[in-house]
Amino acid sequence: MKLNLISFSAINSFLITHLLFFIDEGYYDFRWMKDSGNWLVFMIYFIALFGILILINSLLEKYKVRRLFQIIINLIIFPVVLILFACCI
C-alpha cells in the first residue's frame, strides 16, 4: 500500500500531535480530550506540523529518499527534534 504525500504527512502529524498532547496537556493520559479548548490548540498544532511535514516530505521525495528513511525521519527524528526543541525553550 503506497500512501501519497498528503495522507502520509497527515497521518504522521496526527500521531506526533497526539504524542505531544499525551505528554504535555494530558500529563501522560488522555484527559485533555475532555476540554474543547485543548481541541482548538490541537488543531493549530496539527495544521502547523502538517505544513512542516508536507515541506519535509516533498523535499525528501524530490531527492528520491527511500520510503523507509522517510518513515524513520517522520516518526523518530522529527518528534525527537520537536521534544528537544520544546525542552530548550
Chimera marker file (.cmm) of the C-alpha trace (Angstrom):
<marker_set name="trace">
<marker id="1" x="0.000" y="0.000" z="0.000" r="1" g="1" b="0" radius="0.5"/>
<marker id="2" x="1.571" y="3.234" z="-1.115" r="1" g="1" b="0" radius="0.5"/>
<marker id="3" x="0.495" y="6.418" z="0.641" r="1" g="1" b="0" radius="0.5"/>
<marker id="4" x="0.591" y="9.696" z="-1.202" r="1" g="1" b="0" radius="0.5"/>
<marker id="5" x="2.392" y="12.736" z="0.172" r="1" g="1" b="0" radius="0.5"/>
<marker id="6" x="-0.629" y="14.447" z="1.755" r="1" g="1" b="0" radius="0.5"/>
<marker id="7" x="-2.052" y="11.397" z="3.543" r="1" g="1" b="0" radius="0.5"/>
<marker id="8" x="1.413" y="10.302" z="4.704" r="1" g="1" b="0" radius="0.5"/>
<marker id="9" x="2.056" y="13.759" z="6.189" r="1" g="1" b="0" radius="0.5"/>
<marker id="10" x="-1.427" y="13.953" z="7.729" r="1" g="1" b="0" radius="0.5"/>
<marker id="11" x="-1.132" y="10.592" z="9.465" r="1" g="1" b="0" radius="0.5"/>
<marker id="12" x="2.335" y="11.399" z="10.788" r="1" g="1" b="0" radius="0.5"/>
<marker id="13" x="1.362" y="14.863" z="12.034" r="1" g="1" b="0" radius="0.5"/>
<marker id="14" x="-1.735" y="13.388" z="13.714" r="1" g="1" b="0" radius="0.5"/>
<marker id="15" x="0.377" y="10.778" z="15.531" r="1" g="1" b="0" radius="0.5"/>
<marker id="16" x="3.040" y="13.287" z="16.552" r="1" g="1" b="0" radius="0.5"/>
<marker id="17" x="0.446" y="15.798" z="17.787" r="1" g="1" b="0" radius="0.5"/>
<marker id="18" x="-1.239" y="13.097" z="19.852" r="1" g="1" b="0" radius="0.5"/>
<marker id="19" x="2.127" y="12.165" z="21.359" r="1" g="1" b="0" radius="0.5"/>
<marker id="20" x="2.848" y="15.780" z="22.270" r="1" g="1" b="0" radius="0.5"/>
<marker id="21" x="-0.595" y="16.288" z="23.803" r="1" g="1" b="0" radius="0.5"/>
<marker id="22" x="-0.358" y="12.980" z="25.671" r="1" g="1" b="0" radius="0.5"/>
<marker id="23" x="2.866" y="14.190" z="27.274" r="1" g="1" b="0" radius="0.5"/>
<marker id="24" x="2.153" y="17.895" z="27.722" r="1" g="1" b="0" radius="0.5"/>
<marker id="25" x="-1.570" y="18.578" z="28.060" r="1" g="1" b="0" radius="0.5"/>
<marker id="26" x="-2.760" y="15.261" z="29.463" r="1" g="1" b="0" radius="0.5"/>
<marker id="27" x="0.042" y="14.596" z="31.930" r="1" g="1" b="0" radius="0.5"/>
<marker id="28" x="0.560" y="11.124" z="30.414" r="1" g="1" b="0" radius="0.5"/>
<marker id="29" x="-3.117" y="10.281" z="29.926" r="1" g="1" b="0" radius="0.5"/>
<marker id="30" x="-5.952" y="11.312" z="27.656" r="1" g="1" b="0" radius="0.5"/>
<marker id="31" x="-7.917" y="13.605" z="29.998" r="1" g="1" b="0" radius="0.5"/>
<marker id="32" x="-7.023" y="16.526" z="27.744" r="1" g="1" b="0" radius="0.5"/>
<marker id="33" x="-9.687" y="15.315" z="25.301" r="1" g="1" b="0" radius="0.5"/>
<marker id="34" x="-12.484" y="16.452" z="27.642" r="1" g="1" b="0" radius="0.5"/>
<marker id="35" x="-11.758" y="20.160" z="27.169" r="1" g="1" b="0" radius="0.5"/>
<marker id="36" x="-12.818" y="21.839" z="23.935" r="1" g="1" b="0" radius="0.5"/>
<marker id="37" x="-10.096" y="24.476" z="24.278" r="1" g="1" b="0" radius="0.5"/>
<marker id="38" x="-7.470" y="21.759" z="24.074" r="1" g="1" b="0" radius="0.5"/>
<marker id="39" x="-9.006" y="20.570" z="20.798" r="1" g="1" b="0" radius="0.5"/>
<marker id="40" x="-8.637" y="24.061" z="19.364" r="1" g="1" b="0" radius="0.5"/>
<marker id="41" x="-4.952" y="24.121" z="20.283" r="1" g="1" b="0" radius="0.5"/>
<marker id="42" x="-4.643" y="20.553" z="18.978" r="1" g="1" b="0" radius="0.5"/>
<marker id="43" x="-5.904" y="21.673" z="15.574" r="1" g="1" b="0" radius="0.5"/>
<marker id="44" x="-3.439" y="24.587" z="15.496" r="1" g="1" b="0" radius="0.5"/>
<marker id="45" x="-0.558" y="22.230" z="16.320" r="1" g="1" b="0" radius="0.5"/>
<marker id="46" x="-1.824" y="19.691" z="13.787" r="1" g="1" b="0" radius="0.5"/>
<marker id="47" x="-2.018" y="22.255" z="10.983" r="1" g="1" b="0" radius="0.5"/>
<marker id="48" x="1.451" y="23.623" z="11.794" r="1" g="1" b="0" radius="0.5"/>
<marker id="49" x="3.036" y="20.163" z="11.927" r="1" g="1" b="0" radius="0.5"/>
<marker id="50" x="1.158" y="19.118" z="8.798" r="1" g="1" b="0" radius="0.5"/>
<marker id="51" x="2.632" y="22.050" z="6.884" r="1" g="1" b="0" radius="0.5"/>
<marker id="52" x="6.137" y="21.313" z="8.130" r="1" g="1" b="0" radius="0.5"/>
<marker id="53" x="5.836" y="17.619" z="7.271" r="1" g="1" b="0" radius="0.5"/>
<marker id="54" x="4.462" y="18.393" z="3.795" r="1" g="1" b="0" radius="0.5"/>
<marker id="55" x="7.548" y="20.517" z="3.202" r="1" g="1" b="0" radius="0.5"/>
<marker id="56" x="9.939" y="17.891" z="4.598" r="1" g="1" b="0" radius="0.5"/>
<marker id="57" x="8.322" y="15.003" z="2.714" r="1" g="1" b="0" radius="0.5"/>
<marker id="58" x="8.188" y="16.905" z="-0.567" r="1" g="1" b="0" radius="0.5"/>
<marker id="59" x="11.905" y="17.639" z="-0.232" r="1" g="1" b="0" radius="0.5"/>
<marker id="60" x="12.624" y="14.004" z="0.616" r="1" g="1" b="0" radius="0.5"/>
<marker id="61" x="10.676" y="12.828" z="-2.430" r="1" g="1" b="0" radius="0.5"/>
<marker id="62" x="12.385" y="15.416" z="-4.612" r="1" g="1" b="0" radius="0.5"/>
<marker id="63" x="15.767" y="13.955" z="-3.646" r="1" g="1" b="0" radius="0.5"/>
<marker id="64" x="14.443" y="10.380" z="-4.108" r="1" g="1" b="0" radius="0.5"/>
<marker id="65" x="14.899" y="9.263" z="-0.488" r="1" g="1" b="0" radius="0.5"/>
<marker id="66" x="13.616" y="5.737" z="0.131" r="1" g="1" b="0" radius="0.5"/>
<marker id="67" x="10.287" y="5.319" z="1.944" r="1" g="1" b="0" radius="0.5"/>
<marker id="68" x="11.938" y="3.563" z="4.913" r="1" g="1" b="0" radius="0.5"/>
<marker id="69" x="14.143" y="6.578" z="5.570" r="1" g="1" b="0" radius="0.5"/>
<marker id="70" x="11.131" y="8.881" z="5.195" r="1" g="1" b="0" radius="0.5"/>
<marker id="71" x="9.288" y="6.890" z="7.853" r="1" g="1" b="0" radius="0.5"/>
<marker id="72" x="12.311" y="6.995" z="10.171" r="1" g="1" b="0" radius="0.5"/>
<marker id="73" x="12.670" y="10.744" z="9.684" r="1" g="1" b="0" radius="0.5"/>
<marker id="74" x="8.938" y="11.352" z="10.184" r="1" g="1" b="0" radius="0.5"/>
<marker id="75" x="8.269" y="9.093" z="13.148" r="1" g="1" b="0" radius="0.5"/>
<marker id="76" x="11.553" y="9.124" z="15.063" r="1" g="1" b="0" radius="0.5"/>
<marker id="77" x="13.858" y="12.005" z="14.165" r="1" g="1" b="0" radius="0.5"/>
<marker id="78" x="11.232" y="14.746" z="13.703" r="1" g="1" b="0" radius="0.5"/>
<marker id="79" x="9.404" y="14.078" z="17.032" r="1" g="1" b="0" radius="0.5"/>
<marker id="80" x="12.700" y="13.849" z="18.929" r="1" g="1" b="0" radius="0.5"/>
<marker id="81" x="13.792" y="17.197" z="17.479" r="1" g="1" b="0" radius="0.5"/>
<marker id="82" x="10.420" y="18.731" z="18.446" r="1" g="1" b="0" radius="0.5"/>
<marker id="83" x="10.667" y="17.426" z="22.013" r="1" g="1" b="0" radius="0.5"/>
<marker id="84" x="14.258" y="18.602" z="22.377" r="1" g="1" b="0" radius="0.5"/>
<marker id="85" x="13.310" y="21.990" z="20.955" r="1" g="1" b="0" radius="0.5"/>
<marker id="86" x="10.381" y="22.269" z="23.387" r="1" g="1" b="0" radius="0.5"/>
<marker id="87" x="12.640" y="21.405" z="26.321" r="1" g="1" b="0" radius="0.5"/>
<marker id="88" x="15.117" y="24.135" z="25.403" r="1" g="1" b="0" radius="0.5"/>
<marker id="89" x="12.536" y="26.921" z="25.205" r="1" g="1" b="0" radius="0.5"/>
<link id1="1" id2="2" r="1" g="1" b="0" radius="0.2"/>
<link id1="2" id2="3" r="1" g="1" b="0" radius="0.2"/>
<link id1="3" id2="4" r="1" g="1" b="0" radius="0.2"/>
<link id1="4" id2="5" r="1" g="1" b="0" radius="0.2"/>
<link id1="5" id2="6" r="1" g="1" b="0" radius="0.2"/>
<link id1="6" id2="7" r="1" g="1" b="0" radius="0.2"/>
<link id1="7" id2="8" r="1" g="1" b="0" radius="0.2"/>
<link id1="8" id2="9" r="1" g="1" b="0" radius="0.2"/>
<link id1="9" id2="10" r="1" g="1" b="0" radius="0.2"/>
<link id1="10" id2="11" r="1" g="1" b="0" radius="0.2"/>
<link id1="11" id2="12" r="1" g="1" b="0" radius="0.2"/>
<link id1="12" id2="13" r="1" g="1" b="0" radius="0.2"/>
<link id1="13" id2="14" r="1" g="1" b="0" radius="0.2"/>
<link id1="14" id2="15" r="1" g="1" b="0" radius="0.2"/>
<link id1="15" id2="16" r="1" g="1" b="0" radius="0.2"/>
<link id1="16" id2="17" r="1" g="1" b="0" radius="0.2"/>
<link id1="17" id2="18" r="1" g="1" b="0" radius="0.2"/>
<link id1="18" id2="19" r="1" g="1" b="0" radius="0.2"/>
<link id1="19" id2="20" r="1" g="1" b="0" radius="0.2"/>
<link id1="20" id2="21" r="1" g="1" b="0" radius="0.2"/>
<link id1="21" id2="22" r="1" g="1" b="0" radius="0.2"/>
<link id1="22" id2="23" r="1" g="1" b="0" radius="0.2"/>
<link id1="23" id2="24" r="1" g="1" b="0" radius="0.2"/>
<link id1="24" id2="25" r="1" g="1" b="0" radius="0.2"/>
<link id1="25" id2="26" r="1" g="1" b="0" radius="0.2"/>
<link id1="26" id2="27" r="1" g="1" b="0" radius="0.2"/>
<link id1="27" id2="28" r="1" g="1" b="0" radius="0.2"/>
<link id1="28" id2="29" r="1" g="1" b="0" radius="0.2"/>
<link id1="29" id2="30" r="1" g="1" b="0" radius="0.2"/>
<link id1="30" id2="31" r="1" g="1" b="0" radius="0.2"/>
<link id1="31" id2="32" r="1" g="1" b="0" radius="0.2"/>
<link id1="32" id2="33" r="1" g="1" b="0" radius="0.2"/>
<link id1="33" id2="34" r="1" g="1" b="0" radius="0.2"/>
<link id1="34" id2="35" r="1" g="1" b="0" radius="0.2"/>
<link id1="35" id2="36" r="1" g="1" b="0" radius="0.2"/>
<link id1="36" id2="37" r="1" g="1" b="0" radius="0.2"/>
<link id1="37" id2="38" r="1" g="1" b="0" radius="0.2"/>
<link id1="38" id2="39" r="1" g="1" b="0" radius="0.2"/>
<link id1="39" id2="40" r="1" g="1" b="0" radius="0.2"/>
<link id1="40" id2="41" r="1" g="1" b="0" radius="0.2"/>
<link id1="41" id2="42" r="1" g="1" b="0" radius="0.2"/>
<link id1="42" id2="43" r="1" g="1" b="0" radius="0.2"/>
<link id1="43" id2="44" r="1" g="1" b="0" radius="0.2"/>
<link id1="44" id2="45" r="1" g="1" b="0" radius="0.2"/>
<link id1="45" id2="46" r="1" g="1" b="0" radius="0.2"/>
<link id1="46" id2="47" r="1" g="1" b="0" radius="0.2"/>
<link id1="47" id2="48" r="1" g="1" b="0" radius="0.2"/>
<link id1="48" id2="49" r="1" g="1" b="0" radius="0.2"/>
<link id1="49" id2="50" r="1" g="1" b="0" radius="0.2"/>
<link id1="50" id2="51" r="1" g="1" b="0" radius="0.2"/>
<link id1="51" id2="52" r="1" g="1" b="0" radius="0.2"/>
<link id1="52" id2="53" r="1" g="1" b="0" radius="0.2"/>
<link id1="53" id2="54" r="1" g="1" b="0" radius="0.2"/>
<link id1="54" id2="55" r="1" g="1" b="0" radius="0.2"/>
<link id1="55" id2="56" r="1" g="1" b="0" radius="0.2"/>
<link id1="56" id2="57" r="1" g="1" b="0" radius="0.2"/>
<link id1="57" id2="58" r="1" g="1" b="0" radius="0.2"/>
<link id1="58" id2="59" r="1" g="1" b="0" radius="0.2"/>
<link id1="59" id2="60" r="1" g="1" b="0" radius="0.2"/>
<link id1="60" id2="61" r="1" g="1" b="0" radius="0.2"/>
<link id1="61" id2="62" r="1" g="1" b="0" radius="0.2"/>
<link id1="62" id2="63" r="1" g="1" b="0" radius="0.2"/>
<link id1="63" id2="64" r="1" g="1" b="0" radius="0.2"/>
<link id1="64" id2="65" r="1" g="1" b="0" radius="0.2"/>
<link id1="65" id2="66" r="1" g="1" b="0" radius="0.2"/>
<link id1="66" id2="67" r="1" g="1" b="0" radius="0.2"/>
<link id1="67" id2="68" r="1" g="1" b="0" radius="0.2"/>
<link id1="68" id2="69" r="1" g="1" b="0" radius="0.2"/>
<link id1="69" id2="70" r="1" g="1" b="0" radius="0.2"/>
<link id1="70" id2="71" r="1" g="1" b="0" radius="0.2"/>
<link id1="71" id2="72" r="1" g="1" b="0" radius="0.2"/>
<link id1="72" id2="73" r="1" g="1" b="0" radius="0.2"/>
<link id1="73" id2="74" r="1" g="1" b="0" radius="0.2"/>
<link id1="74" id2="75" r="1" g="1" b="0" radius="0.2"/>
<link id1="75" id2="76" r="1" g="1" b="0" radius="0.2"/>
<link id1="76" id2="77" r="1" g="1" b="0" radius="0.2"/>
<link id1="77" id2="78" r="1" g="1" b="0" radius="0.2"/>
<link id1="78" id2="79" r="1" g="1" b="0" radius="0.2"/>
<link id1="79" id2="80" r="1" g="1" b="0" radius="0.2"/>
<link id1="80" id2="81" r="1" g="1" b="0" radius="0.2"/>
<link id1="81" id2="82" r="1" g="1" b="0" radius="0.2"/>
<link id1="82" id2="83" r="1" g="1" b="0" radius="0.2"/>
<link id1="83" id2="84" r="1" g="1" b="0" radius="0.2"/>
<link id1="84" id2="85" r="1" g="1" b="0" radius="0.2"/>
<link id1="85" id2="86" r="1" g="1" b="0" radius="0.2"/>
<link id1="86" id2="87" r="1" g="1" b="0" radius="0.2"/>
<link id1="87" id2="88" r="1" g="1" b="0" radius="0.2"/>
<link id1="88" id2="89" r="1" g="1" b="0" radius="0.2"/>
</marker_set>
